[in-house]
Amino acid sequence: MTEGESALAEIPDPGLPDNRHGARQLALQALYWEASSPGDGRRALCELGEEAGMSAPTLEFAAQLVGAVGQHGGELDQLIDAAASHWRQDRIARIDGIILRLALAEIIHCGIPARIAMDEAIELAKAYSSAKAYLFVNGVLDALVRQRGLPL
């Protein structure tokens, strides 16, 4: 190992934060896993949460989000279809669709204020998707929030 490699080896991997933002990241990862391997969402959440060392409240929030997306996926997809008028579901990047479902589930089924869910979705898109995906995510969510008359 070179001197530069040993210095890098000493920097701890911060992993996911043990808070609601980290729970959203964990939920996103579990939902992506679920999209790739249907039926494995709960297992993914357990394995990823254990690996990240998440606390029980953080894991509970992540599980609530994954459950809401799973239970209401059809409804969430219909809302996305209606708001993304020039985009069919098959044209939306998988990760962007999951981020949209996650944010909508938070707003509609988990009682999270729209502004918080939207801000978190934008941050997830910046971290996990393409460079300008956050603009698309913001536009779709903004349209949906306005259509439903929710306060920003």
MOGITA-V334098 format. One line per field, one symbol per residue. ss: DSSP state (H for helix, E for strand, C for the rest). psi: psi as a letter, one per 30 degrees, with the letter a starting at -180 (. if undefined). Layout:
BEGIN
ss = ???
psi = ???
END
This chain:
BEGIN
ss = CCHHHHHHHHCCCCCCCCCHHHHHHHHHHHHHHHHHCCCCHHHHHHHHHHHHCCCHHHHHHHHHHHHHHHHCHHHHHHHHHHHCCCCCHHHCCHHHHHHHHHHHHHHHHCCCCHHHHHHHHHHHHHHHCCCCHHHHHHHHHHHHHHHCCCCC
psi = kleeeeeeffjkjfakkiaeeeeeeeeeeeeeeeefikfgeeeeeeeeeeefhkleeeeeeeeeeeeeeeegeeeeeeeeeeeifgkleffkkeeeeeeeeeeeeeeeffgkkeeeeeeeeeeeeeefalegeeeeeeeeeeeeeeefgkk.
END
